[in-house]
Amino acid sequence: MQTIIDIPKRLGRLISSTGNELIPILAVIAMLGFYACNSTSASTVPGQAPLPVLPVIEVAQSAATTYQEYSSSLQGTRDIEIRPQVEGNLDRIFVDEGAFVKKGQPLFLVNDRIYREQLNNANAALLVAQASFNNATTNVDKLTPLVQNNVISDVQLKTATIAKSGAAASVTQAQAIVENARINLGYTTIKAPADGYIGRIPFKTGSLVGTSVAQPLTVLSEIKKVYAYFSLSEKDFLEFENQFAGKTIEEKIKQIPAVELLLADNSLYPHKGHVEIVSGQFNNSMGAITLRTIFDNPNGLLRSGNTGRIRIPRLLNAALIIPQESTFELQDKTFVFVLSDSNTVKSIPVQLAGKSGNYYLVSKGINPGDRIVYSGLDRLKDGAKITPEKLSIDSVLKSNPLK
């Protein structure tokens, strides 16, 4: 098979045989052959792949707020067990489960017939005692002038006076019995001890209730303010002590800024709270200590038994900020690709001090001014070269600001 290289030789023979009239045409054919030859030879040389063009940002320091989050359980400031103080059958239940009640509002009615009769008997006994006292008083009044005129001995007067004192004591005793019966009758109507929400009611009308029944009639939760309890491990508690100024725990607690509450659906509760107390000792079985925060609950959104996450803010005046998408994880460590002066990348592990929105706050591993690859990390490996496309960290923060 002939090659393109043979074309010049054949062209020479053709020119000599045909004359000058074919010279222009043959010249064009020769040029096409030369171009084809050059193209063929160039395609056989393997070309070098272009370097990937990736955005690069320069690490800078900035003020940022990071949050420490802890799981929490919520309780009303007062969860009051409603229990009967007298025994009997439930005649009426005035409220339903989940209802909001005011202080003093009737909740339950225990059958009061027996207690009403006890009050009637006590009142009757009081009348008898008062009659006896009046009779004893009359005897003393009658005997007094007789003794003064030496008509009778004073022994009778003394006896009458003693009887009067006994009758007076009987009146006092009867009055106490009346008051006790009245109190018991009042206990048959069970009223709300505070404003709050009614919990589950396990009893129905006709159920026998009393002081010996272990289960309460219901639980009333006072939730104008709500407590959120969370725990710190021993390590976290030591870091907490070092984080805030103060000589005592009480002084350190006062330095804690207002805390936030993330609800179960990850929405942010609109009212902020503050840490109030720390438990006096660590739980030996769990190795943790419990803290309590308090939140206003004007709309009743929070209820006892809810769960959430406490977020304690921490202001950092000069933090190294890097976007999360500029990092990758390997064996529980976080890495970034740092760019050298020769545009070669190297993976460097970084130590994180916290998180703020979609950004990490770095405490170790990189320094201000270091250049890191912003995105496209899945195409890189140590030692690879890239063509950097400079991207301002300010523009990144502008498009996705810190939270």
C-alpha positions as CSV (number, residue, x, y, z in Angstrom):
1,M,0.0,0.0,0.0
2,Q,1.3,3.4,-1.0
3,T,1.8,6.1,1.6
4,I,1.3,9.8,1.4
5,I,5.1,10.2,1.3
6,D,5.1,8.7,-2.3
7,I,2.9,11.6,-3.6
8,P,5.8,14.1,-4.4
9,K,7.6,11.4,-6.6
10,R,4.5,10.7,-8.6
11,L,3.8,14.4,-8.9
12,G,7.3,14.9,-10.5
13,R,6.7,12.2,-13.1
14,L,3.2,13.6,-13.9
15,I,4.6,17.2,-14.4
16,S,7.3,16.0,-16.8
17,S,4.8,14.1,-18.9
18,T,1.9,16.6,-19.1
19,G,3.5,20.0,-19.2
20,N,3.2,23.3,-17.4
21,E,-0.6,23.5,-17.6
22,L,-1.2,21.1,-14.7
23,I,1.3,22.8,-12.4
24,P,-1.2,24.8,-10.4
25,I,-3.5,21.8,-9.8
26,L,-0.6,19.6,-8.8
27,A,0.7,22.2,-6.4
28,V,-2.6,22.3,-4.6
29,I,-2.6,18.5,-4.4
30,A,0.9,18.6,-3.0
31,M,0.0,21.1,-0.3
32,L,-3.0,18.9,0.8
33,G,-0.7,15.9,1.0
34,F,1.8,17.8,3.1
35,Y,-0.9,19.0,5.5
36,A,-2.3,15.5,5.9
37,C,1.2,14.2,6.6
38,N,1.8,16.8,9.3
39,S,-1.7,16.2,10.9
40,T,-1.0,12.5,11.0
41,S,2.3,12.8,12.6
42,A,1.0,15.3,15.2
43,S,-1.9,13.0,16.3
44,T,0.5,10.2,17.0
45,V,2.2,12.3,19.8
46,P,0.4,11.7,23.1
47,G,-0.9,15.1,24.5
48,Q,-0.7,16.2,28.1
49,A,-4.1,16.5,30.0
50,P,-4.9,20.0,31.2
51,L,-4.7,20.8,34.9
52,P,-8.1,21.0,36.7
53,V,-9.3,24.5,37.5
54,L,-10.6,24.6,41.0
55,P,-11.7,27.5,43.3
56,V,-9.3,28.3,46.1
57,I,-10.0,30.5,49.1
58,E,-7.6,32.1,51.6
59,V,-8.2,31.2,55.3
60,A,-9.0,34.3,57.4
61,Q,-9.9,35.1,60.9
62,S,-13.3,36.5,61.8
63,A,-15.6,36.9,64.8
64,A,-18.1,34.0,65.1
65,T,-20.5,32.4,67.4
66,T,-20.5,28.7,67.9
67,Y,-23.0,26.6,69.8
68,Q,-22.7,23.7,72.2
69,E,-25.7,21.5,72.0
70,Y,-27.1,19.1,74.7
71,S,-30.2,16.9,74.7
72,S,-32.8,18.1,77.2
73,S,-36.1,17.1,78.7
74,L,-38.8,19.6,79.6
75,Q,-40.9,19.9,82.7
76,G,-43.3,22.5,84.0
77,T,-42.1,24.6,86.9
78,R,-44.6,22.7,89.0
79,D,-46.0,19.3,88.1
80,I,-48.6,18.8,90.8
81,E,-50.1,15.4,91.6
82,I,-53.8,15.8,92.3
83,R,-54.9,13.4,95.0
84,P,-58.1,13.0,97.0
85,Q,-57.8,13.6,100.8
86,V,-61.0,11.7,101.5
87,E,-62.3,8.4,100.4
88,G,-65.4,7.8,98.3
89,N,-66.7,7.3,94.8
90,L,-66.1,9.9,92.1
91,D,-69.5,11.6,91.4
92,R,-68.3,14.1,88.8
93,I,-65.3,15.0,86.7
94,F,-65.5,18.6,85.7
95,V,-62.6,18.8,83.3
96,D,-61.2,16.9,80.4
97,E,-57.6,15.8,79.8
98,G,-55.4,18.5,78.4
99,A,-57.7,21.3,79.5
100,F,-56.3,24.6,80.9
101,V,-57.6,25.4,84.3
102,K,-57.4,28.4,86.7
103,K,-56.4,28.2,90.3
104,G,-59.4,27.3,92.5
105,Q,-61.4,25.8,89.6
106,P,-63.3,22.6,90.6
107,L,-61.8,19.4,89.0
108,F,-63.5,16.4,90.7
109,L,-66.3,15.8,93.1
110,V,-66.2,12.9,95.5
111,N,-69.6,11.6,96.8
112,D,-70.2,13.9,99.8
113,R,-73.3,12.4,101.5
114,I,-71.4,10.7,104.3
115,Y,-69.3,13.8,105.0
116,R,-72.4,16.0,105.0
117,E,-74.0,13.8,107.6
118,Q,-70.8,13.8,109.7
119,L,-71.0,17.6,109.7
120,N,-74.6,17.5,110.7
121,N,-73.8,15.2,113.6
122,A,-70.9,17.3,114.7
123,N,-73.1,20.4,114.7
124,A,-75.7,18.6,116.8
125,A,-73.0,17.5,119.3
126,L,-71.8,21.1,119.4
127,L,-75.3,22.2,120.4
128,V,-75.5,19.6,123.2
129,A,-72.1,20.7,124.5
130,Q,-73.2,24.4,124.4
131,A,-76.4,23.5,126.3
132,S,-74.4,21.7,128.9
133,F,-72.0,24.7,129.2
134,N,-75.0,27.0,129.6
135,N,-76.5,24.8,132.3
136,A,-73.1,24.7,134.2
137,T,-72.8,28.4,133.9
138,T,-76.3,28.8,135.4
139,N,-75.4,26.6,138.4
140,V,-72.3,28.6,139.1
141,D,-74.2,31.8,139.0
142,K,-76.9,30.4,141.3
143,L,-74.5,29.0,143.9
144,T,-72.1,32.0,144.1
145,P,-74.3,34.3,146.2
146,L,-75.3,31.5,148.5
147,V,-71.7,30.8,149.3
148,Q,-71.0,34.5,149.8
149,N,-73.9,34.6,152.3
150,N,-72.7,31.4,154.0
151,V,-75.9,29.7,153.2
152,I,-74.0,26.7,151.7
153,S,-70.5,25.6,151.8
154,D,-68.1,26.5,149.0
155,V,-67.7,22.8,148.1
156,Q,-70.8,22.9,146.0
157,L,-69.6,26.0,144.2
158,K,-66.2,24.5,143.5
159,T,-68.0,21.4,142.1
160,A,-70.2,23.5,139.9
161,T,-67.2,25.5,138.7
162,I,-65.4,22.3,137.7
163,A,-68.4,21.1,135.9
164,K,-68.6,24.4,134.0
165,S,-64.9,24.1,133.0
166,G,-65.6,20.6,131.7
167,A,-68.6,21.8,129.8
168,A,-66.5,24.6,128.2
169,A,-63.9,22.0,127.2
170,S,-66.7,19.9,125.6
171,V,-67.8,22.9,123.6
172,T,-64.3,23.4,122.3
173,Q,-64.0,19.8,121.4
174,A,-67.3,19.8,119.6
175,Q,-66.3,22.9,117.7
176,A,-63.1,21.2,116.6
177,I,-65.1,18.1,115.4
178,V,-67.4,20.5,113.5
179,E,-64.5,22.2,111.8
180,N,-62.9,18.8,110.9
181,A,-66.2,17.6,109.4
182,R,-66.5,20.9,107.5
183,I,-62.9,20.4,106.2
184,N,-63.6,16.8,105.1
185,L,-66.7,18.0,103.3
186,G,-64.7,20.6,101.6
187,Y,-62.2,18.0,100.5
188,T,-64.9,16.2,98.5
189,T,-64.7,19.0,95.9
190,I,-61.1,18.8,94.5
191,K,-59.9,22.1,93.1
192,A,-56.9,23.2,91.0
193,P,-54.1,24.4,93.3
194,A,-52.6,26.5,90.5
195,D,-53.1,27.6,86.9
196,G,-52.0,24.9,84.5
197,Y,-52.9,22.1,82.1
198,I,-54.6,18.8,83.1
199,G,-52.7,15.6,82.3
200,R,-54.1,12.1,81.8
201,I,-57.1,11.2,84.0
202,P,-57.0,7.4,84.6
203,F,-60.3,7.3,86.7
204,K,-63.9,7.5,85.5
205,T,-67.1,8.5,87.2
206,G,-68.0,6.0,89.9
207,S,-64.4,4.9,90.6
208,L,-63.5,4.5,94.2
209,V,-60.7,6.8,95.2
210,G,-59.0,7.7,98.4
211,T,-55.7,8.3,100.2
212,S,-54.7,4.7,100.0
213,V,-54.9,4.6,96.1
214,A,-51.3,4.9,94.8
215,Q,-52.2,6.5,91.5
216,P,-53.1,10.3,91.5
217,L,-56.3,11.5,89.9
218,T,-54.3,13.5,87.4
219,V,-51.2,15.7,87.2
220,L,-51.5,19.5,86.8
221,S,-48.6,21.1,85.0
222,E,-48.0,24.8,85.7
223,I,-46.2,25.9,82.5
224,K,-46.1,29.7,82.5
225,K,-42.4,28.9,82.8
226,V,-40.7,25.6,81.8
227,Y,-37.6,23.9,83.0
228,A,-35.3,22.2,80.5
229,Y,-32.8,19.8,82.1
230,F,-29.6,18.7,80.4
231,S,-26.5,16.8,81.5
232,L,-22.8,17.4,81.2
233,S,-20.1,14.7,81.3
234,E,-17.3,15.2,83.7
235,K,-15.0,16.3,80.8
236,D,-17.6,18.8,79.5
237,F,-18.2,20.1,83.0
238,L,-14.5,20.9,83.4
239,E,-14.4,22.6,80.1
240,F,-17.5,24.6,81.1
241,E,-15.8,25.7,84.3
242,N,-12.8,26.9,82.3
243,Q,-14.9,28.6,79.7
244,F,-16.6,31.2,81.9
245,A,-15.1,33.7,84.4
246,G,-15.8,33.5,88.1
247,K,-14.4,32.0,91.3
248,T,-17.5,29.9,92.1
249,I,-20.0,27.9,90.1
250,E,-22.7,30.5,90.9
251,E,-20.5,33.3,89.5
252,K,-19.7,31.3,86.4
253,I,-23.4,30.5,85.8
254,K,-24.2,34.3,85.8
255,Q,-21.7,34.7,82.9
256,I,-23.5,32.2,80.7
257,P,-25.3,34.1,77.9
258,A,-28.9,33.5,77.1
259,V,-29.4,30.0,75.8
260,E,-31.6,28.7,72.9
261,L,-33.9,25.7,72.7
262,L,-34.2,23.6,69.5
263,L,-37.5,21.7,69.5
264,A,-37.9,18.2,68.3
265,D,-38.6,19.3,64.7
266,N,-35.3,21.3,64.7
267,S,-37.3,24.6,64.8
268,L,-35.9,27.3,67.2
269,Y,-38.1,28.2,70.1
270,P,-38.8,32.0,70.0
271,H,-37.9,32.7,73.6
272,K,-34.5,32.4,75.0
273,G,-33.7,31.1,78.5
274,H,-30.9,31.1,81.0
275,V,-29.2,28.5,83.2
276,E,-30.3,28.6,86.8
277,I,-28.7,25.9,88.9
278,V,-26.3,23.0,88.8
279,S,-27.0,19.7,90.5
280,G,-25.0,19.3,93.7
281,Q,-23.2,16.1,92.6
282,F,-22.4,13.8,89.7
283,N,-24.5,10.7,89.0
284,N,-22.2,7.8,89.7
285,S,-23.9,5.4,87.3
286,M,-23.9,7.9,84.3
287,G,-20.9,10.0,85.2
288,A,-22.8,13.2,84.5
289,I,-24.1,16.2,86.3
290,T,-27.5,17.8,85.6
291,L,-28.1,21.5,84.8
292,R,-31.4,23.3,84.6
293,T,-32.5,26.1,82.3
294,I,-35.7,28.1,82.5
295,F,-37.8,29.4,79.6
296,D,-40.9,31.7,79.5
297,N,-43.9,29.9,78.0
298,P,-46.5,32.6,77.5
299,N,-48.4,30.7,74.7
300,G,-48.2,27.3,76.3
301,L,-46.2,25.9,73.3
302,L,-44.0,23.8,75.6
303,R,-45.4,21.0,77.7
304,S,-44.1,18.7,80.4
305,G,-42.5,15.7,78.7
306,N,-41.3,17.5,75.6
307,T,-37.7,17.0,74.5
308,G,-35.3,19.3,72.7
309,R,-31.7,20.5,72.5
310,I,-30.2,23.3,74.6
311,R,-27.8,25.5,72.6
312,I,-25.3,27.4,74.6
313,P,-23.6,30.2,72.5
314,R,-19.9,30.9,72.7
315,L,-18.5,34.1,71.1
316,L,-15.1,33.7,69.4
317,N,-13.4,37.0,68.6
318,A,-10.9,35.6,66.1
319,A,-11.8,32.2,64.7
320,L,-10.4,30.5,61.6
321,I,-13.5,30.0,59.4
322,I,-13.7,27.4,56.7
323,P,-16.8,26.2,54.7
324,Q,-17.9,22.6,55.4
325,E,-17.8,21.8,51.7
326,S,-14.0,22.5,51.8
327,T,-13.5,19.6,54.2
328,F,-13.7,15.8,54.0
329,E,-13.6,13.1,56.6
330,L,-11.4,10.1,56.9
331,Q,-11.2,7.7,59.9
332,D,-13.0,10.2,62.2
333,K,-10.7,13.0,61.3
334,T,-11.5,16.2,59.3
335,F,-9.1,17.2,56.4
336,V,-8.7,20.1,54.0
337,F,-6.5,20.3,50.9
338,V,-3.9,23.0,51.4
339,L,-2.3,24.6,48.2
340,S,1.4,25.1,48.1
341,D,3.3,27.8,46.2
342,S,3.8,25.3,43.3
343,N,0.0,24.8,43.1
344,T,0.4,21.3,44.5
345,V,-2.3,20.1,47.0
346,K,-1.7,18.3,50.3
347,S,-4.3,17.0,52.7
348,I,-4.0,18.4,56.2
349,P,-6.0,17.3,59.3
350,V,-7.7,20.1,61.2
351,Q,-9.0,20.3,64.7
352,L,-12.5,21.8,65.0
353,A,-13.4,24.2,67.8
354,G,-17.1,24.3,66.8
355,K,-19.6,24.9,64.1
356,S,-21.5,28.0,63.1
357,G,-24.2,27.4,60.4
358,N,-22.4,25.8,57.4
359,Y,-19.0,26.7,58.6
360,Y,-16.4,25.0,60.8
361,L,-14.3,26.9,63.3
362,V,-10.7,25.6,63.3
363,S,-8.4,25.7,66.3
364,K,-5.4,23.7,64.9
365,G,-4.0,22.4,61.6
366,I,-4.0,25.6,59.4
367,N,-3.0,29.2,59.8
368,P,-4.4,32.5,58.6
369,G,-3.3,33.1,55.0
370,D,-3.2,29.4,54.0
371,R,-4.9,28.6,50.7
372,I,-7.3,25.7,50.7
373,V,-9.4,24.2,47.9
374,Y,-13.0,25.4,48.2
375,S,-14.8,22.6,46.3
376,G,-14.2,19.7,43.9
377,L,-12.3,17.7,46.5
378,D,-13.5,14.4,45.2
379,R,-11.2,14.8,42.2
380,L,-8.0,15.4,44.2
381,K,-5.3,13.4,45.9
382,D,-2.1,14.3,47.7
383,G,0.5,15.7,45.3
384,A,-1.9,16.6,42.6
385,K,-1.4,19.9,40.7
386,I,-4.3,22.3,39.9
387,T,-4.9,25.6,38.3
388,P,-6.2,27.8,41.2
389,E,-9.1,30.1,40.6
390,K,-9.0,32.6,43.4
391,L,-12.3,33.0,45.4
392,S,-12.7,35.6,48.1
393,I,-13.8,34.3,51.5
394,D,-15.9,37.5,51.8
395,S,-17.9,36.6,48.7
396,V,-18.5,33.1,50.2
397,L,-19.7,34.6,53.5
398,K,-21.9,37.1,51.7
399,S,-23.7,34.4,49.7
400,N,-23.9,32.1,52.7
401,P,-23.6,34.2,55.9
402,L,-22.6,32.9,59.3
403,K,-25.5,32.0,61.6
